[in-house]
Amino acid sequence: GALSLVLNWLTLFAPYRISLGGDTLLAALNWSATKALTNAPQLLAVYLTFSILSAIALPLTLFLAMVIVVPYSQLLAYDMYTQLLEEEDPIASDEF
């Protein structure tokens, strides 16, 4: 748990340093840990801000999904119903 979080934070920039900077693995890990530790307050602020925004946005997103998905599913059910009527008796479906 906590150890994984710390290691993830310390090695956050290593993949970018290896692929974009051309560093070796150990040099990239060293550079990443140094930069992560010296910029810990800023990284913590970014992570906390993102976490708070995610916590606010998630319920709104779920609410909007329900507002869109539930009525749409009812429309689909009605459409399937009318298609079944057409298969059963094409004349009866003209009444709708």
C-alpha positions in Angstrom: 0.0 0.0 0.0 2.0 2.9 1.3 5.4 1.6 0.1 3.9 1.1 -3.4 2.7 4.7 -3.3 6.1 6.1 -2.3 7.9 4.0 -4.9 5.4 5.1 -7.6 5.9 8.7 -6.6 9.7 8.5 -6.6 9.8 6.7 -10.0 7.1 8.9 -11.6 9.4 10.6 -14.1 11.8 7.7 -14.9 10.0 6.3 -18.0 9.9 9.8 -19.6 13.6 10.4 -18.8 14.6 7.0 -20.3 12.5 7.4 -23.5 12.9 11.1 -24.1 16.2 11.9 -22.4 18.0 8.7 -23.3 19.2 8.1 -19.8 20.1 4.6 -18.4 17.7 3.0 -16.0 19.7 3.8 -12.9 20.4 7.4 -14.0 16.7 7.9 -14.8 15.6 6.5 -11.4 18.1 8.7 -9.6 17.0 11.8 -11.5 13.3 11.0 -11.0 13.7 10.4 -7.2 15.7 13.6 -6.9 13.2 15.7 -8.8 10.2 14.1 -7.0 11.7 14.7 -3.5 12.7 18.3 -4.3 9.3 19.1 -5.7 7.2 17.1 -3.2 4.9 20.0 -2.1 4.0 20.8 -5.7 3.4 17.2 -6.6 1.3 16.7 -3.5 -0.7 19.8 -4.4 -1.3 18.5 -7.9 -2.3 15.1 -6.7 -4.7 16.5 -4.1 -6.2 18.9 -6.5 -6.8 16.2 -9.1 -8.2 13.8 -6.4 -10.7 16.5 -5.2 -11.7 17.3 -8.8 -12.2 13.6 -9.5 -14.3 13.2 -6.4 -16.5 16.0 -7.5 -16.7 15.0 -11.1 -17.4 11.3 -10.6 -20.9 11.7 -9.1 -21.8 14.4 -11.7 -20.7 12.1 -14.5 -22.7 9.2 -13.1 -25.7 11.4 -12.6 -25.5 12.7 -16.2 -25.0 9.1 -17.4 -28.2 8.1 -15.7 -30.1 11.1 -17.0 -29.1 10.1 -20.5 -29.0 6.3 -20.3 -32.2 5.5 -18.5 -34.5 7.5 -20.9 -32.6 6.2 -23.9 -33.0 2.6 -22.7 -36.8 3.2 -22.3 -36.9 4.6 -25.9 -35.0 1.5 -27.1 -37.5 -0.8 -25.3 -40.4 1.0 -26.9 -38.7 0.8 -30.3 -38.2 -3.0 -29.8 -41.9 -3.3 -28.8 -43.0 -1.5 -32.0 -40.8 -3.7 -34.1 -42.3 -6.8 -32.5 -45.8 -5.4 -33.3 -44.8 -5.0 -36.9 -43.6 -8.6 -37.1 -46.8 -9.9 -35.4 -49.4 -7.8 -37.3 -48.2 -5.1 -39.7 -51.7 -3.6 -39.8 -51.9 -3.1 -36.0 -48.6 -1.2 -36.0 -50.1 1.5 -38.1 -52.3 2.5 -35.2 -49.3 4.1 -33.5 
